Amino acid sequence: MQFVAYTNPGSKPTNKDFHFEGENLFIVCDGVDSSPYGDIASKLACSSFSDYFKQNPATVYDCEYLNKALQYTIQQFQETENKYPEMKGMATTVALTAFDKTGAIIAWLGDSRLYQIRNGQILFVTDDHSLVNELRKQGNTDEEKLKNIRNYITKSLSTKTEIEFSFQGIQSTQIQKGDFFFLCSDGVLENITNEILCAELTTENTLEEKAQNIFSHCEGKTRDNFTFQIIQA
């Protein structure tokens, strides 16, 4: 399995995105702008999940395991806020995948995304926890209005989180050599459409060249921070 990752502040002075790449675990987090210390929240989430995986080795990762990792992470948030009260209310999105012998499990909160792509076709994409997505499901097609509320998310990770992850399991038989898993914060989606993403991932370029081309689509053109990982099976 190969992977590459990029992050950039975009047009903002601070990068509130953070990412983690491990042997079996990949995470992208985007600190929530409307809450304080989003940059700390995203970094703390990545470090807490990775610490839980290290401290609790397993041969199979399932929903129960990941929800325990989520509760552990929330506990780290609580301890941090108790120590530093000015950080109270910090929050972040989370998109992660963990690979094991049975395949992969995908978990998310918020509008950071994960795609599985094969031969230019999207086999799976996470369902955004966002107000825009909820309104689209209700039939709202006023794209100008939707654009103005694109940053409103309906779920995130914080000390107030009382919900569990959304999950998607992918069996090993559903993963083929050469499949791509693409994780990203929503800043990437300002310039990367599904069509552009699929086109870039089907070129004959190396993995690093594919990533550099996707980065070039975003660099100097995004308002938001942008972060992405490409994992090739």
C-alpha positions as CSV (number, residue, x, y, z in Angstrom):
1,M,0.0,0.0,0.0
2,Q,1.4,3.4,-1.0
3,F,0.2,6.8,0.1
4,V,1.0,10.5,-0.2
5,A,-0.4,13.5,1.6
6,Y,-0.6,17.3,1.1
7,T,-1.8,20.2,3.3
8,N,-1.9,23.9,2.7
9,P,-3.5,26.9,4.5
10,G,-5.1,28.2,1.3
11,S,-5.9,31.9,1.6
12,K,-6.2,31.8,5.3
13,P,-3.4,32.8,7.8
14,T,-3.8,29.6,9.9
15,N,-4.0,26.0,8.8
16,K,-6.7,24.4,10.9
17,D,-6.5,21.1,9.0
18,F,-4.4,18.2,10.3
19,H,-3.7,14.7,8.9
20,F,-2.2,11.5,10.1
21,E,-0.8,8.5,8.2
22,G,0.1,5.2,9.9
23,E,0.6,1.6,8.9
24,N,-3.1,0.9,8.9
25,L,-4.7,4.2,9.9
26,F,-5.3,7.3,7.9
27,I,-7.0,10.5,9.1
28,V,-8.0,13.9,7.9
29,C,-9.4,16.5,10.3
30,D,-10.6,20.0,9.7
31,G,-10.9,22.3,12.8
32,V,-14.3,24.0,12.9
33,D,-13.9,27.8,12.1
34,S,-16.9,28.8,14.3
35,S,-15.3,27.3,17.4
36,P,-12.1,28.4,19.1
37,Y,-8.7,26.7,18.6
38,G,-9.7,24.6,15.6
39,D,-6.1,24.0,14.8
40,I,-5.6,22.4,18.2
41,A,-8.7,20.4,17.9
42,S,-7.7,18.8,14.6
43,K,-4.2,18.0,15.8
44,L,-5.5,16.6,19.1
45,A,-8.0,14.4,17.3
46,C,-5.4,12.9,15.0
47,S,-2.9,12.3,17.9
48,S,-5.7,10.8,20.2
49,F,-7.0,8.4,17.6
50,S,-3.4,7.3,16.7
51,D,-2.6,6.9,20.4
52,Y,-5.6,4.7,20.9
53,F,-4.7,2.4,18.0
54,K,-1.1,2.1,19.4
55,Q,-2.3,1.4,22.9
56,N,-5.1,-1.0,21.9
57,P,-3.7,-3.2,19.1
58,A,-6.2,-5.3,17.2
59,T,-6.3,-7.6,14.2
60,V,-9.7,-6.4,13.1
61,Y,-11.2,-2.9,13.4
62,D,-15.0,-2.7,13.7
63,C,-17.6,-0.1,14.7
64,E,-17.3,-0.9,18.4
65,Y,-13.5,-0.4,18.3
66,L,-13.7,2.9,16.5
67,N,-16.5,4.2,18.7
68,K,-14.3,3.4,21.7
69,A,-11.5,5.3,20.0
70,L,-13.9,8.2,19.6
71,Q,-14.8,8.2,23.3
72,Y,-11.1,8.1,24.2
73,T,-10.6,11.1,21.9
74,I,-13.5,13.0,23.4
75,Q,-12.0,12.3,26.9
76,Q,-8.7,13.9,25.7
77,F,-10.7,16.9,24.5
78,Q,-12.3,17.1,28.0
79,E,-9.0,16.9,29.8
80,T,-7.5,19.6,27.5
81,E,-10.4,21.9,28.1
82,N,-10.2,21.4,31.8
83,K,-6.6,22.3,31.8
84,Y,-7.0,25.2,29.3
85,P,-10.5,26.7,29.8
86,E,-10.0,29.1,26.9
87,M,-10.2,26.2,24.5
88,K,-13.7,25.2,25.7
89,G,-15.9,24.4,22.7
90,M,-13.2,23.5,20.2
91,A,-14.4,21.1,17.5
92,T,-13.2,19.4,14.4
93,T,-14.4,17.2,11.5
94,V,-13.0,13.7,11.2
95,A,-12.7,11.3,8.2
96,L,-10.7,8.2,8.7
97,T,-10.1,4.7,7.4
98,A,-8.5,1.7,9.1
99,F,-7.3,-1.3,7.0
100,D,-7.1,-4.8,8.4
101,K,-7.2,-8.4,7.1
102,T,-10.9,-8.2,6.5
103,G,-10.8,-5.0,4.4
104,A,-11.3,-1.5,5.5
105,I,-13.7,0.4,7.8
106,I,-14.5,4.1,7.1
107,A,-15.8,6.4,9.8
108,W,-16.6,10.1,9.7
109,L,-18.1,13.2,11.4
110,G,-18.7,16.4,9.4
111,D,-17.9,17.2,5.8
112,S,-14.4,15.9,5.4
113,R,-14.7,13.2,2.8
114,L,-13.4,9.8,1.8
115,Y,-13.7,8.2,-1.7
116,Q,-13.0,4.8,-3.0
117,I,-12.2,5.0,-6.7
118,R,-11.4,2.3,-9.3
119,N,-10.6,2.9,-13.0
120,G,-12.1,6.4,-12.9
121,Q,-15.3,5.3,-11.2
122,I,-16.4,6.3,-7.7
123,L,-17.4,3.1,-5.8
124,F,-18.1,4.9,-2.5
125,V,-18.1,8.4,-1.1
126,T,-19.0,9.5,2.4
127,D,-22.3,11.4,2.9
128,D,-21.5,14.9,4.3
129,H,-22.9,15.9,7.6
130,S,-23.7,19.4,6.5
131,L,-26.7,21.7,6.2
132,V,-26.1,22.0,2.4
133,N,-26.3,18.2,2.0
134,E,-29.5,18.1,4.2
135,L,-31.2,20.8,2.1
136,R,-30.2,19.0,-1.2
137,K,-31.8,15.8,0.1
138,Q,-35.0,17.8,0.6
139,G,-34.9,19.0,-3.0
140,N,-33.4,22.5,-2.6
141,T,-31.6,23.3,-5.8
142,D,-30.8,27.0,-5.3
143,E,-27.0,26.7,-5.6
144,E,-26.4,30.4,-4.9
145,K,-28.2,30.1,-1.6
146,L,-26.5,26.8,-0.8
147,K,-23.1,28.3,-1.6
148,N,-23.6,30.8,1.2
149,I,-24.1,28.1,3.8
150,R,-21.5,25.6,2.6
151,N,-19.5,25.8,5.9
152,Y,-22.4,24.8,8.2
153,I,-21.8,21.3,9.4
154,T,-24.4,19.2,11.4
155,K,-22.0,16.9,13.2
156,S,-18.5,17.3,14.5
157,L,-16.1,16.0,17.2
158,S,-16.1,18.0,20.4
159,T,-16.7,17.5,24.1
160,K,-20.4,17.9,23.3
161,T,-20.4,14.9,20.9
162,E,-23.0,12.4,22.0
163,I,-23.3,10.6,18.7
164,E,-21.4,7.8,17.2
165,F,-19.5,7.8,13.9
166,S,-21.1,7.2,10.6
167,F,-19.6,4.0,9.2
168,Q,-19.0,2.2,6.0
169,G,-17.4,-1.2,5.8
170,I,-15.5,-2.4,2.7
171,Q,-14.7,-6.1,2.5
172,S,-11.3,-7.3,1.3
173,T,-13.1,-8.8,-1.7
174,Q,-14.3,-5.3,-2.6
175,I,-10.8,-3.9,-2.7
176,Q,-8.6,-4.5,-5.8
177,K,-5.0,-3.8,-6.4
178,G,-4.8,-0.3,-7.8
179,D,-7.9,1.0,-6.0
180,F,-7.5,4.6,-4.7
181,F,-8.8,5.8,-1.3
182,F,-8.9,9.6,-1.3
183,L,-9.4,11.5,2.0
184,C,-9.8,15.3,2.0
185,S,-11.0,18.3,3.9
186,D,-13.8,20.4,2.3
187,G,-11.3,23.0,1.1
188,V,-10.2,20.6,-1.6
189,L,-13.7,20.5,-3.0
190,E,-13.7,24.2,-3.9
191,N,-11.8,23.3,-7.0
192,I,-11.7,19.5,-7.3
193,T,-14.9,18.0,-8.7
194,N,-15.6,14.3,-8.9
195,E,-14.8,14.4,-12.6
196,I,-11.4,16.1,-12.0
197,L,-10.6,13.7,-9.2
198,C,-11.4,10.6,-11.2
199,A,-9.5,12.0,-14.3
200,E,-6.3,12.7,-12.3
201,L,-6.4,9.3,-10.6
202,T,-6.6,7.5,-14.0
203,T,-3.6,9.1,-15.6
204,E,-0.4,7.1,-16.1
205,N,1.5,9.4,-13.7
206,T,3.2,8.2,-10.5
207,L,1.3,8.6,-7.3
208,E,3.4,11.6,-6.4
209,E,2.7,13.2,-9.8
210,K,-1.1,12.6,-9.4
211,A,-1.0,14.2,-6.0
212,Q,1.0,17.2,-7.3
213,N,-1.5,17.7,-10.1
214,I,-4.4,17.7,-7.6
215,F,-2.5,20.1,-5.4
216,S,-1.9,22.4,-8.4
217,H,-5.7,22.6,-9.0
218,C,-6.0,23.9,-5.4
219,E,-2.9,26.0,-4.8
220,G,-3.6,29.7,-4.8
221,K,-7.2,29.2,-5.7
222,T,-8.9,28.1,-2.4
223,R,-10.4,30.3,0.3
224,D,-10.2,27.5,2.9
225,N,-7.3,25.3,4.1
226,F,-7.0,22.2,2.0
227,T,-5.7,18.8,2.9
228,F,-5.8,15.4,1.1
229,Q,-4.4,11.9,1.2
230,I,-4.2,9.5,-1.6
231,I,-3.8,5.8,-0.7
232,Q,-3.3,3.2,-3.4
233,A,-4.1,-0.4,-2.6
